[in-house]
Amino acid sequence: MFWESRPAPVDRSQADAVLARTSHDVARRRPCECLWHEPEAERAREGLAERLPLLLELLDLLRYDLNELLELLQLCGNELEQLLELLELVILEHLQLLELLRHELQ
C-alpha cells in the first residue's frame, strides 16, 4: 500500500539482462560442444538458478506496482461515488425547484 516502502527499482539494464538470459543464457555461457554432453534438465536448472533472484525481484516490483494501482483505482472509485451522490443531490434540488415553480404557476 502507500505506506509500504517501495523496493529499490531495477534499472533498465538489469531488466534487459534478465530477459536476455531467459532465452539465451546457456548458449552464451558455454560452447556448444559442452552442452552436447550435459542433460537438458541440468542446463535448465542452472539457467533458472541464475535468473530466479532477478525474476523474483521483478515479480516483487510488479506486485508492489499492482497493489499501488489497485489502491489508486479504489480511491478513484470512492471519488466517483461521492460525485454521483452530489449529482443526485443537485438533481433532487432541481426537482424541488421545478415542483415549486409548478405550484406557483397553477
Beta strands, then each sheet from edge to edge (+ up, - down):
end
